[in-house]
């Protein structure tokens, strides 16, 4: 007698929609979101929780694109320099940052226009080094006020959170900062 394996159940409408949205996000970010697919396959409640975590990062109401991108790039770089940084590079390009600006942010170039060096210093202190930098915070608050500072804190810490989730799920990628810098554009 031959054991028959029952066919896999058809995905629900909600699951098909979720997977379609993941496909679109992958196209927008230019990286694989295999970890998000794993979350979606584990259950819709977990995917909703994941989406709530990262949904608060997208509205940018109090910052210019370069400030927001700098915080996200440095946050992701502090936690990972694989596909999470690649996604942030791609988002920065879509937001209109030049390849040279993205490269300068990735290199933490102190000659960037103010307040980008302060954003980089604050992001690195908070996310990478887990310390405070009151001078950088004061400079950022001077330029963008308390609301801008809060949005930057969401951006830097949120971008650093994703690599940890991916790593814990076994979806971390190898680090190659030069590849990331090169992907920002035709950098020399």
MODELLER restraints for C-alpha pairs under 7 A, 6 or more apart:
rsr = mdl.restraints
at = mdl.atoms
rsr.add(forms.Gaussian(group=physical.xy_distance, feature=features.Distance(at['CA:19:A'], at['CA:37:A']), mean=6.97, stdev=0.5))
rsr.add(forms.Gaussian(group=physical.xy_distance, feature=features.Distance(at['CA:26:A'], at['CA:32:A']), mean=5.73, stdev=0.5))
rsr.add(forms.Gaussian(group=physical.xy_distance, feature=features.Distance(at['CA:26:A'], at['CA:33:A']), mean=6.13, stdev=0.5))
rsr.add(forms.Gaussian(group=physical.xy_distance, feature=features.Distance(at['CA:29:A'], at['CA:87:A']), mean=5.07, stdev=0.5))
rsr.add(forms.Gaussian(group=physical.xy_distance, feature=features.Distance(at['CA:29:A'], at['CA:90:A']), mean=5.99, stdev=0.5))
rsr.add(forms.Gaussian(group=physical.xy_distance, feature=features.Distance(at['CA:29:A'], at['CA:91:A']), mean=6.48, stdev=0.5))
rsr.add(forms.Gaussian(group=physical.xy_distance, feature=features.Distance(at['CA:30:A'], at['CA:87:A']), mean=6.38, stdev=0.5))
rsr.add(forms.Gaussian(group=physical.xy_distance, feature=features.Distance(at['CA:30:A'], at['CA:90:A']), mean=6.78, stdev=0.5))
rsr.add(forms.Gaussian(group=physical.xy_distance, feature=features.Distance(at['CA:31:A'], at['CA:83:A']), mean=6.32, stdev=0.5))
rsr.add(forms.Gaussian(group=physical.xy_distance, feature=features.Distance(at['CA:31:A'], at['CA:87:A']), mean=6.17, stdev=0.5))
rsr.add(forms.Gaussian(group=physical.xy_distance, feature=features.Distance(at['CA:35:A'], at['CA:166:A']), mean=6.12, stdev=0.5))
rsr.add(forms.Gaussian(group=physical.xy_distance, feature=features.Distance(at['CA:35:A'], at['CA:171:A']), mean=6.07, stdev=0.5))
rsr.add(forms.Gaussian(group=physical.xy_distance, feature=features.Distance(at['CA:39:A'], at['CA:46:A']), mean=6.28, stdev=0.5))
rsr.add(forms.Gaussian(group=physical.xy_distance, feature=features.Distance(at['CA:39:A'], at['CA:47:A']), mean=5.63, stdev=0.5))
rsr.add(forms.Gaussian(group=physical.xy_distance, feature=features.Distance(at['CA:40:A'], at['CA:47:A']), mean=5.28, stdev=0.5))
rsr.add(forms.Gaussian(group=physical.xy_distance, feature=features.Distance(at['CA:54:A'], at['CA:158:A']), mean=6.96, stdev=0.5))
rsr.add(forms.Gaussian(group=physical.xy_distance, feature=features.Distance(at['CA:57:A'], at['CA:154:A']), mean=6.28, stdev=0.5))
rsr.add(forms.Gaussian(group=physical.xy_distance, feature=features.Distance(at['CA:57:A'], at['CA:155:A']), mean=5.94, stdev=0.5))
rsr.add(forms.Gaussian(group=physical.xy_distance, feature=features.Distance(at['CA:57:A'], at['CA:158:A']), mean=6.69, stdev=0.5))
rsr.add(forms.Gaussian(group=physical.xy_distance, feature=features.Distance(at['CA:62:A'], at['CA:147:A']), mean=6.36, stdev=0.5))
rsr.add(forms.Gaussian(group=physical.xy_distance, feature=features.Distance(at['CA:62:A'], at['CA:148:A']), mean=5.02, stdev=0.5))
rsr.add(forms.Gaussian(group=physical.xy_distance, feature=features.Distance(at['CA:63:A'], at['CA:144:A']), mean=6.95, stdev=0.5))
rsr.add(forms.Gaussian(group=physical.xy_distance, feature=features.Distance(at['CA:63:A'], at['CA:148:A']), mean=5.80, stdev=0.5))
rsr.add(forms.Gaussian(group=physical.xy_distance, feature=features.Distance(at['CA:65:A'], at['CA:95:A']), mean=6.14, stdev=0.5))
rsr.add(forms.Gaussian(group=physical.xy_distance, feature=features.Distance(at['CA:66:A'], at['CA:97:A']), mean=6.48, stdev=0.5))
rsr.add(forms.Gaussian(group=physical.xy_distance, feature=features.Distance(at['CA:67:A'], at['CA:116:A']), mean=6.28, stdev=0.5))
rsr.add(forms.Gaussian(group=physical.xy_distance, feature=features.Distance(at['CA:68:A'], at['CA:152:A']), mean=6.27, stdev=0.5))
rsr.add(forms.Gaussian(group=physical.xy_distance, feature=features.Distance(at['CA:68:A'], at['CA:155:A']), mean=6.63, stdev=0.5))
rsr.add(forms.Gaussian(group=physical.xy_distance, feature=features.Distance(at['CA:69:A'], at['CA:92:A']), mean=5.59, stdev=0.5))
rsr.add(forms.Gaussian(group=physical.xy_distance, feature=features.Distance(at['CA:70:A'], at['CA:105:A']), mean=6.12, stdev=0.5))
rsr.add(forms.Gaussian(group=physical.xy_distance, feature=features.Distance(at['CA:70:A'], at['CA:116:A']), mean=6.97, stdev=0.5))
rsr.add(forms.Gaussian(group=physical.xy_distance, feature=features.Distance(at['CA:70:A'], at['CA:119:A']), mean=6.86, stdev=0.5))
rsr.add(forms.Gaussian(group=physical.xy_distance, feature=features.Distance(at['CA:70:A'], at['CA:120:A']), mean=6.57, stdev=0.5))
rsr.add(forms.Gaussian(group=physical.xy_distance, feature=features.Distance(at['CA:71:A'], at['CA:119:A']), mean=6.29, stdev=0.5))
rsr.add(forms.Gaussian(group=physical.xy_distance, feature=features.Distance(at['CA:71:A'], at['CA:120:A']), mean=6.59, stdev=0.5))
rsr.add(forms.Gaussian(group=physical.xy_distance, feature=features.Distance(at['CA:71:A'], at['CA:123:A']), mean=5.96, stdev=0.5))
rsr.add(forms.Gaussian(group=physical.xy_distance, feature=features.Distance(at['CA:71:A'], at['CA:152:A']), mean=6.04, stdev=0.5))
rsr.add(forms.Gaussian(group=physical.xy_distance, feature=features.Distance(at['CA:71:A'], at['CA:155:A']), mean=5.78, stdev=0.5))
rsr.add(forms.Gaussian(group=physical.xy_distance, feature=features.Distance(at['CA:71:A'], at['CA:156:A']), mean=4.66, stdev=0.5))
rsr.add(forms.Gaussian(group=physical.xy_distance, feature=features.Distance(at['CA:72:A'], at['CA:88:A']), mean=6.72, stdev=0.5))
rsr.add(forms.Gaussian(group=physical.xy_distance, feature=features.Distance(at['CA:72:A'], at['CA:155:A']), mean=5.12, stdev=0.5))
rsr.add(forms.Gaussian(group=physical.xy_distance, feature=features.Distance(at['CA:72:A'], at['CA:156:A']), mean=4.74, stdev=0.5))
rsr.add(forms.Gaussian(group=physical.xy_distance, feature=features.Distance(at['CA:72:A'], at['CA:159:A']), mean=5.26, stdev=0.5))
rsr.add(forms.Gaussian(group=physical.xy_distance, feature=features.Distance(at['CA:73:A'], at['CA:85:A']), mean=6.35, stdev=0.5))
rsr.add(forms.Gaussian(group=physical.xy_distance, feature=features.Distance(at['CA:73:A'], at['CA:88:A']), mean=5.73, stdev=0.5))
rsr.add(forms.Gaussian(group=physical.xy_distance, feature=features.Distance(at['CA:74:A'], at['CA:120:A']), mean=6.47, stdev=0.5))
rsr.add(forms.Gaussian(group=physical.xy_distance, feature=features.Distance(at['CA:74:A'], at['CA:123:A']), mean=6.09, stdev=0.5))
rsr.add(forms.Gaussian(group=physical.xy_distance, feature=features.Distance(at['CA:74:A'], at['CA:124:A']), mean=6.51, stdev=0.5))
rsr.add(forms.Gaussian(group=physical.xy_distance, feature=features.Distance(at['CA:74:A'], at['CA:156:A']), mean=6.71, stdev=0.5))
rsr.add(forms.Gaussian(group=physical.xy_distance, feature=features.Distance(at['CA:75:A'], at['CA:123:A']), mean=6.21, stdev=0.5))
rsr.add(forms.Gaussian(group=physical.xy_distance, feature=features.Distance(at['CA:75:A'], at['CA:127:A']), mean=6.04, stdev=0.5))
rsr.add(forms.Gaussian(group=physical.xy_distance, feature=features.Distance(at['CA:75:A'], at['CA:156:A']), mean=4.29, stdev=0.5))
rsr.add(forms.Gaussian(group=physical.xy_distance, feature=features.Distance(at['CA:75:A'], at['CA:157:A']), mean=5.98, stdev=0.5))
rsr.add(forms.Gaussian(group=physical.xy_distance, feature=features.Distance(at['CA:75:A'], at['CA:159:A']), mean=5.19, stdev=0.5))
rsr.add(forms.Gaussian(group=physical.xy_distance, feature=features.Distance(at['CA:75:A'], at['CA:160:A']), mean=4.71, stdev=0.5))
rsr.add(forms.Gaussian(group=physical.xy_distance, feature=features.Distance(at['CA:76:A'], at['CA:84:A']), mean=6.17, stdev=0.5))
rsr.add(forms.Gaussian(group=physical.xy_distance, feature=features.Distance(at['CA:76:A'], at['CA:85:A']), mean=5.48, stdev=0.5))
rsr.add(forms.Gaussian(group=physical.xy_distance, feature=features.Distance(at['CA:76:A'], at['CA:159:A']), mean=4.84, stdev=0.5))
rsr.add(forms.Gaussian(group=physical.xy_distance, feature=features.Distance(at['CA:76:A'], at['CA:160:A']), mean=4.59, stdev=0.5))
rsr.add(forms.Gaussian(group=physical.xy_distance, feature=features.Distance(at['CA:77:A'], at['CA:85:A']), mean=5.96, stdev=0.5))
rsr.add(forms.Gaussian(group=physical.xy_distance, feature=features.Distance(at['CA:78:A'], at['CA:124:A']), mean=6.92, stdev=0.5))
rsr.add(forms.Gaussian(group=physical.xy_distance, feature=features.Distance(at['CA:78:A'], at['CA:127:A']), mean=6.27, stdev=0.5))
rsr.add(forms.Gaussian(group=physical.xy_distance, feature=features.Distance(at['CA:78:A'], at['CA:128:A']), mean=4.73, stdev=0.5))
rsr.add(forms.Gaussian(group=physical.xy_distance, feature=features.Distance(at['CA:78:A'], at['CA:160:A']), mean=6.66, stdev=0.5))
rsr.add(forms.Gaussian(group=physical.xy_distance, feature=features.Distance(at['CA:79:A'], at['CA:160:A']), mean=5.23, stdev=0.5))
rsr.add(forms.Gaussian(group=physical.xy_distance, feature=features.Distance(at['CA:79:A'], at['CA:163:A']), mean=6.08, stdev=0.5))
rsr.add(forms.Gaussian(group=physical.xy_distance, feature=features.Distance(at['CA:80:A'], at['CA:163:A']), mean=5.96, stdev=0.5))
rsr.add(forms.Gaussian(group=physical.xy_distance, feature=features.Distance(at['CA:80:A'], at['CA:175:A']), mean=6.84, stdev=0.5))
rsr.add(forms.Gaussian(group=physical.xy_distance, feature=features.Distance(at['CA:81:A'], at['CA:175:A']), mean=4.77, stdev=0.5))
rsr.add(forms.Gaussian(group=physical.xy_distance, feature=features.Distance(at['CA:81:A'], at['CA:176:A']), mean=6.36, stdev=0.5))
rsr.add(forms.Gaussian(group=physical.xy_distance, feature=features.Distance(at['CA:81:A'], at['CA:177:A']), mean=6.02, stdev=0.5))
rsr.add(forms.Gaussian(group=physical.xy_distance, feature=features.Distance(at['CA:82:A'], at['CA:173:A']), mean=5.12, stdev=0.5))
rsr.add(forms.Gaussian(group=physical.xy_distance, feature=features.Distance(at['CA:82:A'], at['CA:174:A']), mean=5.43, stdev=0.5))
rsr.add(forms.Gaussian(group=physical.xy_distance, feature=features.Distance(at['CA:82:A'], at['CA:175:A']), mean=4.72, stdev=0.5))
rsr.add(forms.Gaussian(group=physical.xy_distance, feature=features.Distance(at['CA:82:A'], at['CA:176:A']), mean=6.57, stdev=0.5))
rsr.add(forms.Gaussian(group=physical.xy_distance, feature=features.Distance(at['CA:83:A'], at['CA:173:A']), mean=6.25, stdev=0.5))
rsr.add(forms.Gaussian(group=physical.xy_distance, feature=features.Distance(at['CA:84:A'], at['CA:163:A']), mean=6.31, stdev=0.5))
rsr.add(forms.Gaussian(group=physical.xy_distance, feature=features.Distance(at['CA:85:A'], at['CA:180:A']), mean=7.00, stdev=0.5))
rsr.add(forms.Gaussian(group=physical.xy_distance, feature=features.Distance(at['CA:86:A'], at['CA:180:A']), mean=5.94, stdev=0.5))
rsr.add(forms.Gaussian(group=physical.xy_distance, feature=features.Distance(at['CA:89:A'], at['CA:184:A']), mean=5.93, stdev=0.5))
rsr.add(forms.Gaussian(group=physical.xy_distance, feature=features.Distance(at['CA:99:A'], at['CA:184:A']), mean=4.98, stdev=0.5))
rsr.add(forms.Gaussian(group=physical.xy_distance, feature=features.Distance(at['CA:99:A'], at['CA:185:A']), mean=4.88, stdev=0.5))
rsr.add(forms.Gaussian(group=physical.xy_distance, feature=features.Distance(at['CA:99:A'], at['CA:187:A']), mean=6.88, stdev=0.5))
rsr.add(forms.Gaussian(group=physical.xy_distance, feature=features.Distance(at['CA:102:A'], at['CA:184:A']), mean=6.24, stdev=0.5))
rsr.add(forms.Gaussian(group=physical.xy_distance, feature=features.Distance(at['CA:103:A'], at['CA:181:A']), mean=5.52, stdev=0.5))
rsr.add(forms.Gaussian(group=physical.xy_distance, feature=features.Distance(at['CA:103:A'], at['CA:184:A']), mean=6.62, stdev=0.5))
rsr.add(forms.Gaussian(group=physical.xy_distance, feature=features.Distance(at['CA:106:A'], at['CA:181:A']), mean=6.89, stdev=0.5))
rsr.add(forms.Gaussian(group=physical.xy_distance, feature=features.Distance(at['CA:108:A'], at['CA:120:A']), mean=6.47, stdev=0.5))
rsr.add(forms.Gaussian(group=physical.xy_distance, feature=features.Distance(at['CA:110:A'], at['CA:117:A']), mean=5.44, stdev=0.5))
rsr.add(forms.Gaussian(group=physical.xy_distance, feature=features.Distance(at['CA:115:A'], at['CA:139:A']), mean=6.96, stdev=0.5))
rsr.add(forms.Gaussian(group=physical.xy_distance, feature=features.Distance(at['CA:115:A'], at['CA:140:A']), mean=6.32, stdev=0.5))
rsr.add(forms.Gaussian(group=physical.xy_distance, feature=features.Distance(at['CA:118:A'], at['CA:136:A']), mean=4.73, stdev=0.5))
rsr.add(forms.Gaussian(group=physical.xy_distance, feature=features.Distance(at['CA:118:A'], at['CA:139:A']), mean=6.49, stdev=0.5))
rsr.add(forms.Gaussian(group=physical.xy_distance, feature=features.Distance(at['CA:118:A'], at['CA:140:A']), mean=6.36, stdev=0.5))
rsr.add(forms.Gaussian(group=physical.xy_distance, feature=features.Distance(at['CA:119:A'], at['CA:136:A']), mean=6.84, stdev=0.5))
rsr.add(forms.Gaussian(group=physical.xy_distance, feature=features.Distance(at['CA:119:A'], at['CA:140:A']), mean=6.47, stdev=0.5))
rsr.add(forms.Gaussian(group=physical.xy_distance, feature=features.Distance(at['CA:121:A'], at['CA:136:A']), mean=6.29, stdev=0.5))
rsr.add(forms.Gaussian(group=physical.xy_distance, feature=features.Distance(at['CA:122:A'], at['CA:133:A']), mean=5.86, stdev=0.5))
rsr.add(forms.Gaussian(group=physical.xy_distance, feature=features.Distance(at['CA:122:A'], at['CA:136:A']), mean=5.45, stdev=0.5))
rsr.add(forms.Gaussian(group=physical.xy_distance, feature=features.Distance(at['CA:122:A'], at['CA:137:A']), mean=6.25, stdev=0.5))
rsr.add(forms.Gaussian(group=physical.xy_distance, feature=features.Distance(at['CA:123:A'], at['CA:156:A']), mean=5.98, stdev=0.5))
rsr.add(forms.Gaussian(group=physical.xy_distance, feature=features.Distance(at['CA:125:A'], at['CA:131:A']), mean=5.18, stdev=0.5))
rsr.add(forms.Gaussian(group=physical.xy_distance, feature=features.Distance(at['CA:125:A'], at['CA:132:A']), mean=5.89, stdev=0.5))
rsr.add(forms.Gaussian(group=physical.xy_distance, feature=features.Distance(at['CA:125:A'], at['CA:133:A']), mean=6.21, stdev=0.5))
rsr.add(forms.Gaussian(group=physical.xy_distance, feature=features.Distance(at['CA:126:A'], at['CA:132:A']), mean=6.02, stdev=0.5))
rsr.add(forms.Gaussian(group=physical.xy_distance, feature=features.Distance(at['CA:127:A'], at['CA:157:A']), mean=6.40, stdev=0.5))
rsr.add(forms.Gaussian(group=physical.xy_distance, feature=features.Distance(at['CA:140:A'], at['CA:149:A']), mean=6.44, stdev=0.5))
rsr.add(forms.Gaussian(group=physical.xy_distance, feature=features.Distance(at['CA:141:A'], at['CA:149:A']), mean=5.71, stdev=0.5))
rsr.add(forms.Gaussian(group=physical.xy_distance, feature=features.Distance(at['CA:163:A'], at['CA:172:A']), mean=6.91, stdev=0.5))
rsr.add(forms.Gaussian(group=physical.xy_distance, feature=features.Distance(at['CA:166:A'], at['CA:172:A']), mean=5.46, stdev=0.5))
